[in-house]
């Protein structure tokens, strides 16, 4: 068996007058490799390859530009950009039959994902189970896959809390840094206000001294001052 972490996010693409749900993901390196039908796979940010069904439904071709929605995940926009030039059209072994409703894939380069904001997180792990039948809808396939699925669910229950604490620590550190910056800004404001008050006192003192000298105390006293 083998495992491979993948970046992915849900999105939508306009086809005609309606919006179609799609899955945007980076190109798998080993598991569920796409079968290229024309063009090439994306290599840099702003490029994509689309699944054949999507190309057929939308009458898209290599060289066209498509615009995707950027659906926030926990307040983070996973994609750096939403406009992509189609570099290729492919089929995926994940969708061996379109008789079953599936969400078509759009493949992009890893550079198209907002890696800094995602804090090194991946959204999905592809797992290859050895000696499984090719027919994913057969009982034999699920008999082979089910024990692995159950083991992964147990592993997720064990490691999930640890990963959650790691993420919490990252954001708590950012919050503390932000709070420190706010405290520093408040201190600067207080220092600025003190300097303004001192300047005002100096101005009042200077004006008083000026009145003492000119027109003089006798005239000020005559005026009731």
C-alpha positions as CSV (number, residue, x, y, z in Angstrom):
1,X,0.0,0.0,0.0
2,X,0.9,3.7,-0.2
3,X,-0.5,7.1,0.9
4,X,-0.3,10.6,-0.6
5,X,-1.5,13.9,0.9
6,X,-3.5,16.1,-1.5
7,X,-4.6,19.7,-1.4
8,X,-8.2,20.1,-2.4
9,X,-11.2,22.4,-2.0
10,X,-14.8,22.6,-3.2
11,X,-15.6,25.2,-5.8
12,X,-18.0,26.1,-8.6
13,X,-17.8,26.9,-12.3
14,X,-20.4,28.6,-14.4
15,X,-21.7,26.5,-17.3
16,X,-24.3,28.3,-19.3
17,X,-26.7,29.9,-16.8
18,X,-26.0,27.6,-13.9
19,X,-23.1,27.0,-11.5
20,X,-21.6,23.5,-11.4
21,X,-20.0,22.0,-8.3
22,X,-16.4,20.9,-8.9
23,X,-13.4,19.7,-6.8
24,X,-10.2,21.6,-7.2
25,X,-7.1,19.7,-6.3
26,X,-3.4,19.6,-6.9
27,X,-2.0,16.9,-9.3
28,X,-1.6,13.5,-7.6
29,X,1.9,12.2,-8.1
30,X,1.4,8.4,-7.5
31,X,-2.2,7.5,-6.7
32,X,-5.1,8.1,-9.0
33,X,-2.9,9.6,-11.6
34,X,-4.9,11.4,-14.3
35,X,-4.9,10.1,-17.8
36,X,-4.1,13.0,-20.1
37,X,-6.2,13.2,-23.3
38,X,-4.9,16.4,-24.7
39,X,-2.6,19.2,-23.8
40,X,-0.5,19.0,-20.6
41,X,-1.0,19.0,-16.8
42,X,-0.7,22.4,-15.0
43,X,2.9,23.4,-14.0
44,X,2.5,26.9,-12.5
45,X,0.0,29.0,-10.7
46,X,-2.9,30.2,-12.9
47,X,-3.0,27.0,-15.0
48,X,-5.4,24.1,-14.7
49,X,-6.4,20.8,-16.4
50,X,-10.1,19.8,-16.4
51,X,-11.9,16.5,-16.5
52,X,-13.3,15.4,-19.8
53,X,-16.9,15.4,-18.6
54,X,-16.5,19.0,-17.5
55,X,-14.9,20.0,-20.9
56,X,-17.8,18.3,-22.8
57,X,-20.5,19.8,-20.7
58,X,-19.1,23.3,-20.8
59,X,-17.6,23.0,-24.3
60,X,-14.3,24.1,-22.9
61,X,-11.0,23.7,-24.8
62,X,-7.3,24.0,-24.1
63,X,-6.2,27.6,-24.1
64,X,-9.5,29.0,-22.7
65,X,-9.7,30.8,-19.3
66,X,-12.2,29.7,-16.7
67,X,-13.2,31.5,-13.5
68,X,-13.8,29.5,-10.3
69,X,-15.3,30.5,-7.0
70,X,-13.1,30.6,-3.9
71,X,-15.0,29.0,-1.1
72,X,-13.6,30.0,2.3
73,X,-12.7,27.2,4.7
74,X,-12.6,28.3,8.4
75,X,-12.2,31.8,7.2
76,X,-9.3,31.0,4.8
77,X,-9.6,31.3,1.0
78,X,-7.7,28.2,-0.1
79,X,-7.0,29.4,-3.6
80,X,-4.5,32.2,-4.4
81,X,-6.4,33.0,-7.7
82,X,-9.7,32.2,-9.3
83,X,-8.9,32.6,-13.0
84,X,-7.1,29.7,-14.7
85,X,-6.0,28.9,-18.2
86,X,-6.8,25.4,-19.3
87,X,-3.6,23.5,-20.3
88,X,-5.1,20.0,-20.6
89,X,-8.1,17.7,-20.5
90,X,-7.9,14.4,-18.7
91,X,-9.8,11.4,-17.3
92,X,-9.5,10.2,-13.7
93,X,-9.6,6.6,-12.5
94,X,-11.7,7.9,-9.6
95,X,-14.6,8.3,-12.0
96,X,-14.7,5.1,-14.1
97,X,-18.4,5.6,-14.8
98,X,-20.5,8.8,-15.2
99,X,-23.7,6.8,-14.8
100,X,-23.2,7.6,-11.1
101,X,-23.4,11.3,-10.1
102,X,-19.8,12.6,-9.5
103,X,-18.3,15.9,-8.8
104,X,-15.8,16.6,-11.7
105,X,-12.1,17.4,-11.0
106,X,-10.1,20.5,-11.9
107,X,-6.4,20.0,-11.4
108,X,-4.1,22.9,-10.5
109,X,-0.5,23.2,-9.4
110,X,0.3,23.3,-5.7
111,X,1.4,26.9,-6.1
112,X,-2.3,27.9,-6.8
113,X,-3.2,27.0,-3.2
114,X,-2.7,29.5,-0.3
115,X,-0.1,27.4,1.4
116,X,1.0,30.1,3.9
117,X,-2.6,30.6,5.2
118,X,-3.3,26.8,5.3
119,X,-0.4,26.4,7.7
120,X,0.9,23.2,6.0
121,X,-2.4,21.5,6.3
122,X,-3.7,19.0,3.6
123,X,-7.4,18.3,3.0
124,X,-7.3,14.7,1.9
125,X,-5.1,11.7,1.9
126,X,-5.2,9.2,-1.0
127,X,-4.5,5.6,0.0
128,X,-3.6,2.7,-2.2
129,X,-4.6,-0.7,-0.8
130,X,-2.7,-3.6,-2.2
131,X,-4.4,-6.4,-4.1
132,X,-7.8,-4.7,-4.6
133,X,-10.0,-5.6,-7.6
134,X,-10.3,-2.9,-10.3
135,X,-14.1,-2.8,-10.0
136,X,-14.7,-0.3,-7.2
137,X,-18.4,-1.2,-7.0
138,X,-17.8,-4.9,-6.4
139,X,-18.2,-6.6,-3.0
140,X,-14.7,-8.0,-3.3
141,X,-13.3,-4.5,-3.6
142,X,-15.1,-3.3,-0.4
143,X,-14.1,-6.4,1.4
144,X,-10.5,-5.6,0.7
145,X,-10.8,-1.8,1.5
146,X,-13.1,-1.9,4.6
147,X,-10.4,-3.1,7.1
148,X,-8.1,-0.3,6.0
149,X,-10.9,2.2,6.2
150,X,-11.7,1.1,9.7
151,X,-8.0,1.3,10.7
152,X,-7.7,4.8,9.3
153,X,-10.8,5.9,11.2
154,X,-9.3,4.6,14.5
155,X,-6.0,6.4,13.7
156,X,-7.9,9.7,13.1
157,X,-9.6,9.4,16.5
158,X,-6.1,9.0,18.1
159,X,-4.2,11.6,16.2
160,X,-7.0,14.1,15.6
161,X,-6.8,15.7,19.0
162,X,-3.0,16.1,18.8
163,X,-3.4,17.8,15.4
164,X,-6.1,20.1,16.7
165,X,-3.8,21.2,19.6
166,X,-1.0,21.9,17.1
167,X,-3.3,24.1,15.1
168,X,-4.7,25.8,18.2
169,X,-1.1,26.5,19.3
170,X,-0.3,28.2,16.0
171,X,-3.4,30.5,16.2
172,X,-2.9,31.2,19.9
173,X,0.6,32.3,19.2
174,X,-0.7,34.6,16.4
175,X,-3.4,36.0,18.8
176,X,-0.7,36.7,21.5
177,X,1.4,38.4,18.9
178,X,-1.6,40.5,17.8
179,X,-2.4,41.4,21.4
180,X,1.2,42.5,22.1
181,X,1.1,44.8,19.0
182,X,-2.2,46.3,20.3
183,X,-0.6,46.8,23.8
184,X,2.4,48.4,22.2
185,X,0.1,50.7,20.1
186,X,-1.8,51.7,23.2
187,X,1.5,52.6,25.0
188,X,2.5,54.7,22.0
189,X,-0.8,56.5,22.1
190,X,-0.5,57.2,25.9
191,X,3.0,58.5,25.3
192,X,1.8,60.7,22.5
193,X,-1.1,62.0,24.7
194,X,1.4,62.8,27.5
195,X,3.6,64.8,25.1
196,X,0.5,66.7,23.9
197,X,-0.5,67.6,27.4
198,X,3.1,68.7,28.2
199,X,3.1,70.8,25.0
200,X,-0.2,72.4,26.0
201,X,1.2,73.2,29.5
202,X,4.2,74.8,27.9
203,X,2.0,76.9,25.6
204,X,-0.1,78.1,28.6
205,X,3.0,79.0,30.5
206,X,4.5,80.8,27.6
207,X,1.3,82.8,27.0
208,X,1.2,83.7,30.7
209,X,4.8,84.9,30.7
210,X,4.1,86.9,27.5
211,X,1.1,88.6,29.2
212,X,3.3,89.4,32.2
213,X,5.8,91.1,30.0
214,X,3.4,92.8,27.6
215,X,1.1,94.7,28.2
216,X,2.3,94.3,31.9
217,X,0.7,93.3,35.2
218,X,-0.7,96.8,36.0
219,X,-2.8,96.9,32.8
220,X,-3.9,93.2,33.3
221,X,-5.0,94.1,36.8
222,X,-7.0,97.1,35.5
223,X,-8.7,94.8,33.1
224,X,-9.8,92.5,35.9
225,X,-7.3,89.8,35.1
